């Protein structure tokens, strides 16, 4: 029998099995073979050193462009979280004072600042230092700067403030505006910088009742951020007090609370 299959049809059969395989040109099946194995041509792909260096360079450039923003946003979120904690401490203090002294509306708002603060607001605060109307219990600059840090917005020197330092290190300053409301100033990281509105300093309003002016739309007695009740676009950038890079920043606390204590992409400071 002739075992050369070069002239046979395209389908090749083994005489020992019923299997068949497609014939490959110029290929002779060995006698006694039961099947034809097919080998796939493959090659391993590798990067050259130049390609690796270029890729690493691109990654480095992207990291250099994005990391500062990520780090800055992380710090800002830390500041917002710290503010939320201080605000919660003060809110809890007010609620406990209401339990002890009745509704805020019925407190003696004719008292002078020191008597009012010591009667109603200090009993349940964890205070490690009480400077009262003296120097101390505030940053070394005795000031709060604008969002950009270029302008002093509030000078914290003087006996008109009643100042304390809380157990978490934050500073609180009280000042009586009239017989209907007080302002609370908070420096949430104590004597550390930057001493700016929107970063570590904030202002709140403690009101005897409803209160409405350019910076408030308060419906009932309580503790609110300066700017509470205003529209978000006003809090963000439409007013001199807005929380924006070229603004005063006294509305920053109200904006952060409005946004649920989370950094937002349209913050510019």
C-alpha positions as CSV (number, residue, x, y, z in Angstrom):
1,X,0.0,0.0,0.0
2,X,1.2,3.5,-0.8
3,X,1.4,5.6,2.4
4,X,2.2,8.8,0.7
5,X,-0.8,11.0,0.9
6,X,0.5,14.1,-0.9
7,X,-1.9,13.5,-3.7
8,X,-4.9,12.6,-1.6
9,X,-8.0,14.8,-0.9
10,X,-7.9,17.6,1.6
11,X,-9.3,15.4,4.3
12,X,-6.8,12.8,5.7
13,X,-7.9,9.6,7.4
14,X,-5.9,7.4,9.7
15,X,-6.3,3.6,9.0
16,X,-6.3,2.9,12.7
17,X,-9.0,5.3,13.8
18,X,-12.1,7.1,12.5
19,X,-10.6,10.5,13.4
20,X,-9.7,12.8,10.6
21,X,-7.7,16.0,10.2
22,X,-7.4,18.7,7.7
23,X,-4.5,18.1,5.4
24,X,-1.7,20.6,5.5
25,X,0.1,21.3,2.2
26,X,3.4,19.5,1.8
27,X,2.8,17.4,4.8
28,X,3.1,13.6,5.0
29,X,1.3,11.7,7.8
30,X,3.6,9.1,9.4
31,X,2.6,5.5,9.2
32,X,0.8,4.4,12.3
33,X,-0.1,7.9,13.4
34,X,-3.5,8.3,15.1
35,X,-3.9,12.1,14.9
36,X,-2.3,15.3,13.8
37,X,-1.3,17.8,16.5
38,X,-1.7,21.5,15.7
39,X,0.7,23.9,17.2
40,X,-0.2,27.6,17.5
41,X,2.5,30.1,16.7
42,X,2.8,32.5,19.7
43,X,5.2,35.0,20.9
44,X,5.8,36.7,24.3
45,X,5.2,40.5,24.3
46,X,7.7,42.6,26.4
47,X,8.3,46.3,26.9
48,X,11.5,47.9,26.2
49,X,13.3,49.9,28.8
50,X,12.5,53.1,27.0
51,X,8.8,52.3,26.9
52,X,8.8,51.5,30.7
53,X,10.6,54.8,31.4
54,X,8.1,56.8,29.2
55,X,5.2,55.2,31.0
56,X,6.6,55.9,34.5
57,X,7.3,59.5,33.4
58,X,3.7,59.9,32.3
59,X,2.5,58.5,35.6
60,X,4.8,60.8,37.5
61,X,3.5,63.9,35.6
62,X,-0.2,62.9,36.3
63,X,0.6,62.3,40.0
64,X,2.4,65.7,40.3
65,X,-0.6,67.4,38.8
66,X,-3.3,65.7,40.9
67,X,-1.7,64.9,44.2
68,X,-1.6,68.5,45.5
69,X,-5.3,68.9,44.9
70,X,-6.1,65.6,46.5
71,X,-4.1,66.4,49.6
72,X,-5.6,69.9,49.8
73,X,-9.1,68.5,49.5
74,X,-8.3,65.9,52.2
75,X,-7.2,68.7,54.6
76,X,-10.3,70.7,53.8
77,X,-12.5,67.8,54.6
78,X,-10.6,67.3,57.9
79,X,-11.3,71.0,58.7
80,X,-15.0,70.6,57.9
81,X,-15.2,67.4,60.1
82,X,-13.5,69.3,62.9
83,X,-16.0,72.1,62.7
84,X,-18.9,69.7,62.7
85,X,-17.5,68.3,66.0
86,X,-17.1,71.7,67.6
87,X,-20.6,72.7,66.5
88,X,-22.0,69.5,67.9
89,X,-20.4,70.3,71.3
90,X,-21.9,73.8,71.4
91,X,-25.3,72.5,70.3
92,X,-25.3,69.9,73.0
93,X,-24.3,72.6,75.5
94,X,-27.3,74.7,74.5
95,X,-29.7,71.8,74.7
96,X,-28.5,70.9,78.2
97,X,-28.8,74.6,79.2
98,X,-32.4,74.5,78.0
99,X,-33.1,71.5,80.2
100,X,-31.7,73.3,83.2
101,X,-33.0,76.8,82.5
102,X,-36.1,76.4,80.3
103,X,-36.7,77.7,76.8
104,X,-34.1,80.1,75.4
105,X,-36.7,82.8,74.9
106,X,-37.3,82.9,78.7
107,X,-33.6,83.4,79.7
108,X,-32.6,86.7,81.1
109,X,-31.2,88.4,78.0
110,X,-30.7,91.7,79.8
111,X,-27.7,90.2,81.7
112,X,-24.3,91.5,80.7
113,X,-22.1,89.3,78.6
114,X,-20.1,87.7,81.5
115,X,-23.2,87.0,83.6
116,X,-25.1,85.6,80.6
117,X,-22.3,83.3,79.5
118,X,-21.5,82.0,83.0
119,X,-25.2,81.6,83.9
120,X,-26.3,79.7,80.8
121,X,-23.4,78.6,78.6
122,X,-20.4,77.4,80.6
123,X,-21.8,74.8,83.0
124,X,-21.8,71.9,80.6
125,X,-18.8,72.7,78.5
126,X,-15.5,70.9,79.2
127,X,-13.2,73.9,79.6
128,X,-9.5,73.6,80.3
129,X,-8.8,77.3,80.3
130,X,-11.0,80.3,81.0
131,X,-9.5,83.7,80.0
132,X,-12.8,85.6,80.4
133,X,-12.2,89.1,79.0
134,X,-8.4,88.9,79.3
135,X,-5.8,88.1,76.6
136,X,-5.2,84.5,75.7
137,X,-7.6,81.7,74.7
138,X,-7.1,82.7,71.0
139,X,-4.5,82.4,68.3
140,X,-1.3,84.5,68.8
141,X,-2.4,86.9,66.1
142,X,-5.7,87.6,68.0
143,X,-7.3,87.8,64.6
144,X,-9.5,86.0,62.0
145,X,-8.5,86.5,58.4
146,X,-10.4,86.3,55.2
147,X,-10.6,83.1,53.1
148,X,-7.5,84.1,51.2
149,X,-5.7,85.2,54.3
150,X,-5.0,88.7,53.0
151,X,-7.3,90.7,55.2
152,X,-8.2,90.8,58.9
153,X,-11.9,90.3,59.2
154,X,-12.3,90.2,63.0
155,X,-9.9,91.5,65.6
156,X,-10.2,89.3,68.7
157,X,-8.4,91.7,71.0
158,X,-10.3,93.6,73.7
159,X,-12.5,93.0,76.7
160,X,-15.7,92.8,74.7
161,X,-15.1,89.1,74.1
162,X,-15.5,86.3,76.7
163,X,-13.0,83.6,75.7
164,X,-12.4,80.0,76.7
165,X,-10.4,77.0,75.5
166,X,-12.2,73.6,75.3
167,X,-10.8,70.2,76.2
168,X,-10.3,69.4,72.5
169,X,-8.0,72.4,72.1
170,X,-10.5,74.7,70.3
171,X,-11.0,78.3,71.2
172,X,-14.5,79.8,71.7
173,X,-15.2,83.5,72.0
174,X,-18.6,85.0,72.9
175,X,-19.7,88.5,72.3
176,X,-23.1,90.1,72.9
177,X,-24.6,91.9,70.0
178,X,-27.7,93.1,71.7
179,X,-30.4,91.8,74.0
180,X,-31.6,89.4,71.3
181,X,-28.6,87.6,70.1
182,X,-24.9,86.7,70.7
183,X,-22.1,85.7,68.3
184,X,-20.0,82.7,69.0
185,X,-16.5,82.6,67.3
186,X,-14.7,79.3,67.0
187,X,-11.1,78.5,66.2
188,X,-11.3,74.8,65.8
189,X,-7.6,74.0,65.9
190,X,-6.6,76.4,68.7
191,X,-3.4,78.2,68.3
192,X,-2.5,76.6,65.0
193,X,-2.6,78.4,61.8
194,X,-4.0,79.5,59.3
195,X,-6.6,81.4,61.4
196,X,-8.9,81.9,58.4
197,X,-12.6,81.8,57.8
198,X,-13.4,78.6,56.0
199,X,-10.2,76.8,57.2
200,X,-10.2,76.8,61.0
201,X,-12.3,79.9,62.1
202,X,-16.1,80.3,62.0
203,X,-18.8,82.5,63.4
204,X,-22.2,81.4,64.8
205,X,-25.3,83.3,65.9
206,X,-27.1,82.4,69.1
207,X,-30.6,84.0,68.9
208,X,-33.4,84.6,71.4
209,X,-36.0,84.0,68.7
210,X,-36.6,84.5,65.0
211,X,-34.1,86.8,63.4
212,X,-33.8,88.2,59.9
213,X,-31.2,90.5,58.3
214,X,-28.7,90.4,55.5
215,X,-26.9,87.5,57.0
216,X,-29.7,85.5,58.7
217,X,-33.0,84.0,58.0
218,X,-33.7,82.4,61.4
219,X,-37.1,81.1,62.2
220,X,-36.8,80.3,65.9
221,X,-34.5,80.5,68.9
222,X,-31.2,78.5,68.8
223,X,-27.6,78.3,67.7
224,X,-27.0,78.8,64.0
225,X,-24.1,79.5,61.6
226,X,-23.7,83.1,60.4
227,X,-25.6,83.0,57.0
228,X,-28.0,80.3,58.1
229,X,-31.2,80.3,56.1
230,X,-29.7,82.0,53.0
231,X,-29.7,80.5,49.5
232,X,-26.7,78.3,48.7
233,X,-25.4,80.6,45.8
234,X,-25.3,83.5,48.3
235,X,-23.3,81.3,50.8
236,X,-21.0,80.2,48.1
237,X,-20.0,83.3,46.0
238,X,-22.7,86.0,45.6
239,X,-22.0,88.1,48.7
240,X,-19.0,89.8,50.3
241,X,-19.3,87.3,53.2
242,X,-19.5,84.3,50.9
243,X,-17.2,81.2,51.2
244,X,-15.0,82.0,48.2
245,X,-11.4,82.7,47.6
246,X,-11.7,86.4,47.2
247,X,-14.5,86.9,49.9
248,X,-14.6,87.4,53.6
249,X,-15.7,83.8,54.3
250,X,-18.0,84.3,57.3
251,X,-20.7,82.2,55.5
252,X,-18.4,79.1,55.3
253,X,-19.9,77.4,58.3
254,X,-23.4,77.8,57.0
255,X,-22.3,76.5,53.5
256,X,-20.6,73.4,54.9
257,X,-23.7,72.6,57.0
258,X,-25.9,73.2,54.0
259,X,-23.9,70.7,52.0
260,X,-24.1,68.0,54.6
261,X,-20.5,68.5,55.9
262,X,-19.0,67.2,52.7
263,X,-16.5,68.9,50.3
264,X,-18.1,69.9,47.0
265,X,-16.4,70.4,43.6
266,X,-17.5,74.0,43.3
267,X,-15.6,75.1,46.5
268,X,-13.0,77.7,45.5
269,X,-10.8,78.6,48.4
